[in-house]
Amino acid sequence: MEFITYEQEGFVGVITINRPKALNALNSQVLDELNETLDSIDLDTTRALILTGAGDKSFVAGADIGEMSTLTKAEGEAFGKKGNDVFRKLEVFPIPVIAAVNGFALGGGCEISMSCDIRICSENAIFGQPEVGLGITPGFGGTQRLARLVGAGMAKQMIYTARNIKADEAYRIGLVNAVYPAEELMEQAKKMAAGIAANAPIAVRNCKKAINDGLQVDMDEAIVIEEKLFGDCFETEDQKAGMGNFLEKDKEKKLKVVPFQNK
Ligand code: DAK
C-alpha cells in the first residue's frame, strides 16, 4: 500500500494515513486502501484500533481538493459514497477505534475522527468544517456526527462560519476527550487502547454496539438492545472468568481480568 501503514502491537492495531506531502488529505486511493486495511484486520487477535496521521503537522487536512475540483455531479456522488462507506465501516467496526489527532483535522479529517469511537489530540490540533467556504456542504457525515457530538447549536456555528477551533476549544465543547503534548499523544493513545484490550473483548464489542445502535432509537427500544447484548455475554469464558475471579475474592485476578477468549 502506498498511503496506509498498519502495525500490530499486541492486541492493538495502529492505522496511519501516510500522505504527509498533502497533509494526509483523503483521495480515492487513500479511501480504497483504508477500506482494504479494515477488511484485512484479524478480529480474533485485535481488540482495539488507533487511527492517526503521518508527520507532526496534520492528522488529515480534508478530502483532496485537487481531486475533487474537477468532479462532475455523478463523480462527486461516487466519491462521497466511497468516503461515507469507509467512514461508516469505521464507525460500526466491531472493536473500538481511537482517533489520535496529531494536527489538522479539517473537513473530511474532522469527519473521519468523528467516525471513531474516541478522539484524543495533540496541543497543536486544529479542528474545523471549512466546506461552505469551498462551495460545498460537509459530505462525509459532518452535519450529522458533529451535531450529535457537540450539540446542534455549536455544530451549526462551526459549520456555518467555517471557523477552525484549536485543541483547547475542541476539548471544552466535548469534541475530544483529552489533549496531550504532541510527543505524548501516541503513547497515551496506546495506553488507552491497551486498557481497552485488557478488558473482556466480547463485552467491549457489545458495549460499542449497544451505544451505537441505542442512540438511533427511542429509549424503550434502546433498553431492549441493551438487554439482548447483555444476555449475549453470558455463558462466555469472559463472563465466567470475570465473575469467577470476583467470587473467589482473588484480588490480583479481579483487578486483572484477562485473557478472555473471543467468541
Ligand atoms: N487537499 C489536497 N491537498 C492539500 C489539502 C487538501 N485538503 N490540504 C493541504 N494540501 C496540500 C497543499 O496543497 C500543499 O501541497 P503542495 O503545494 O506542497 O504540493 C501541502 O498539502 C501543504 O499544504 P500548505 O502549503 O497549504 O500548508 P500550510 O501549513 O500553509 O496550510 C492548511 C495548512 C491545512 C491550513 C492548508 O493546507 C489548508 O487550508 N488546506 C485545506 C484544508 C481544507 O479546506 N480541508 C477541507 C477540504 S473539503 C464529499 C464528501 C466530503 C467532502 C467533499 C465531498 N462528497 C459527498 C462528494 C469533504 C470535503 C473536504 O474535506
Boltz pocket constraint, residues with backbone or C-beta under 6 A from the ligand:
constraints:
  - pocket:
      binder: B
      contacts: [[A, 20], [A, 21], [A, 22], [A, 23], [A, 25], [A, 61], [A, 62], [A, 63], [A, 64], [A, 65], [A, 66], [A, 68], [A, 75], [A, 76], [A, 77], [A, 79], [A, 80], [A, 81], [A, 83], [A, 104], [A, 106], [A, 107], [A, 108], [A, 109], [A, 130], [A, 131], [A, 134], [A, 136], [A, 137], [A, 138], [A, 139], [A, 140]]
      max_distance: 6.0
